[in-house]
Amino acid sequence: MEYYSQKAAETFPYTPGERPERSSIKINTNENPYAPSPEAIAAAREVMGGGRGSRNAAGAAEVSESGRADGAAGTDLRLYPDPESDEVRQAVVEGEREAGGIRLDPENVFVGNGSDDVLSICFQAFFPPVGAEGKALLFPDLSYSFYPVYANLYGVPYRKVPVNERFEIDSRDYMTPNAGILFPNPNAPTGIYKPVSEMESLLEYTLHKSLVVVDEAYIAFVGDAGSYHNHGRVSAASLISRYPNLLVVRTLSKSHALAGLRVGYALGRPHLIEGLTRIKNSINSYPVGILAQKIAAAALQDTAYYAQTTARIVATRERVTQRLTRMGFRVLPSSANFVLAAHAKVAAQDLYQLLGEKGIWVRYFNMPRIDNFIRVSMGTDEEMDIFLERVQRIVEGEA
Amino acid sequence: MEYYSQKAAETFPYTPGERPERSSIKINTNENPYAPSPEAIAAAREVMGGGRGSRNAAGAAEVSESGRADGAAGTDLRLYPDPESDEVRQAVVEGEREAGGIRLDPENVFVGNGSDDVLSICFQAFFPPVGAEGKALLFPDLSYSFYPVYANLYGVPYRKVPVNERFEIDSRDYMTPNAGILFPNPNAPTGIYKPVSEMESLLEYTLHKSLVVVDEAYIAFVGDAGSYHNHGRVSAASLISRYPNLLVVRTLSKSHALAGLRVGYALGRPHLIEGLTRIKNSINSYPVGILAQKIAAAALQDTAYYAQTTARIVATRERVTQRLTRMGFRVLPSSANFVLAAHAKVAAQDLYQLLGEKGIWVRYFNMPRIDNFIRVSMGTDEEMDIFLERVQRIVEGEA
């Protein structure tokens, strides 16, 4: 490790789920099974614009004699993008108002290169807060495994707080002096959602002391038909006007079927957004490209489309939960686009392997407390039927 | 600054150039005046694919009943991208071989969200290297002003080494115990290029002691027609096989007219690429989206197109340099897509302001040693004619 910094020598990076060949059923990384909004695709086409570009006889492209010919295909790409992603921020504001009656301004929104980028910047901007020496950042022992990776990379002291015996986050366990709290809601990989009132008590407790980051990567899938119809009641974003120590983090990867685009955002009071912006501008002035900004803004505006796909995913989740339960699985009550399930007799590692042999990719975590569970993302109904049929055979011993 | 970390409270972010209204002449951020390669645009269109998407009578989009319908418009975007950007890495390798006869493997290439992202990761991965206590990172006093921003953010001790009286980097000034060297070549905002032999002596001196990062953001513009015809002789990439302490950083923003896309990369021995990858995987597993990967890979392969646009920009630079010189400017000998110029009689700040009033945006740095220079990016020939005409009037006192 010659030339490595101590950081590089000692870091333990996050390991994402596998990326198998396309022909298989990939229900291991909580991707959305449906296409992104047609409006988003149309927005991208607009940027790409014009014709195919002319080619001369020799096959080499010609640069038009008159200069750069603004308006030619993809010309916008030659310019640096808006560093603050204002169009995306405006679309977020409109989406919150439309879906949940939550009133925000663009000054309440920070946009990053996926929510991982946003979380990484949160760590640098707010953990540990000034004067918090000796206190630790708190997050659940069962949660997004990137949290301890960030904490290690940025040297933030942390403590994992065990979820209770029902695998739930209990906010009372966090009411202890701390240097910040990461509260994923719904949590992953459990899928369990906690009502906004739990966040409220935490925010009261930590007010003027430390920051609470609510990671709402899966918030769209809360409720019987997804949160598009009750967003104002299920998202912590409704508390921003009352709590200066609240930051809500979101991603377009799951709810908006845009994992391949890399856009995430944070919501909070302007002084928190300013803190994130300071760090961003010390790393990369332009974290989100022009195409990503256009596509994200258009997607966020097409609430009708995503209400439909989300409801469909939620219906699939309920059906899969029922079927797995009937097969002898313990399925944690999920409010996300995946379920965490353990079978009474078949070991999770065996299930993972036997499904993988048939090209069905689920996620298995070799970690304390959940090493007998598999996490299953919701695919299309067709895919889930194939999955369920295969699981049925395995648990019936016909594997 | 309640809840801010010390880092957030004390950071001094980088300030990028302004983004004026489109109608003006924007020659202030070294963007490429020509459109990106038509092949790159075609690659993006391929990802977006299919038709516009069907809409029912009520105007709401319909999700096809059969499920996700892979192959529909933009469906690839629902999946996470390749975390290692292998297609881009392969295209970089082919481009190096084709343009300069430089033999590299994909294991020599690291891809990031613009070269700012790559540089930021370099700082975390290699500065200060293990055991380098008390030594400082070295870079020129006149250079990319993001370097000290990174150093401050990551707590890396640094020392600015003055460029000589001709504004050149002199490698002998860096032959002193150090914790790493940042060597921008051509340098910005001077535009001055130093031959590979200078890098070689530095690499010999620091071998097994510290890392030399050669920032080649502007390497494509070196030489009479740009480096596409002599890349193997002008780029430090030719030294990678001999020096394990060399990392070359590049960007597609300027040479490939893709500032709006956000793709940059680093070249070096596999153990250095592994160090960057470790840090990347502790921040964001997927820094480059699917569209960005496809567009970048296609652009890198279209060497014929970029050889043409680069040669054109270089010709414009030579013409602008001659004209400015005749008007009484001192123009530093530039090997980049911009020139740094000072007039004998008209103050740079006045020039900046008088040009701005006419919608011509150049860059002015209120910094020691260059506060009487303006930096002028090369636009189209038409744009530069308007710029030159305006400058002529100003220096003739008709402003």
Interface residues (C-beta under 8 A of the other chain):
Chain A: M1 E2 Y3 Y4 S5 Q6 K7 A8 A9 T11 F12 P13 Y14 T15 P16 R19 R22 K26 T29 E31 N32 P33 Y34 A35 P36 S37 P38 E39 A40 I41 A42 A44 R45 M48 G50 R52 G53 S54 R55 G59 A60 A61 E62 V63 S66 G67 R68 A69 D70 A72 A73 G74 T75 D76 L77 R78 L79 Y80 P81 D82 P83 N113 G114 D116 D117 S120 Q124 A125 F126 F127 P128 P129 V130 V149 Y150 N152 L153 H208 S210 L211 P244 N245 S253 A257 L258 A259 G260 L261 R262 H271 L272 G275 T277 R278 I279 K280 N281 S282 I283 N284 S285 Y286 P287 V288 G289 I290 L291 A292 I295 D302 A304 Y305 Q308 T309 R312 G379 T380 D381 E382 E383
Chain B: M1 E2 Y3 Y4 S5 Q6 K7 A8 A9 T11 F12 P13 Y14 T15 P16 R19 R22 K26 T29 E31 N32 P33 Y34 A35 P36 S37 P38 E39 A40 I41 A42 A44 R45 M48 G50 R52 G53 S54 R55 G59 A60 A61 E62 V63 S66 G67 R68 A69 D70 A72 A73 G74 T75 D76 L77 R78 L79 Y80 P81 D82 P83 N113 G114 D116 D117 S120 Q124 A125 F126 F127 P128 P129 V130 V149 Y150 N152 L153 H208 S210 L211 P244 N245 S253 A257 L258 A259 G260 L261 R262 H271 L272 G275 T277 R278 I279 K280 N281 S282 I283 N284 S285 Y286 P287 V288 G289 I290 L291 A292 I295 D302 A304 Y305 Q308 T309 R312 G379 T380 D381 E382 E383
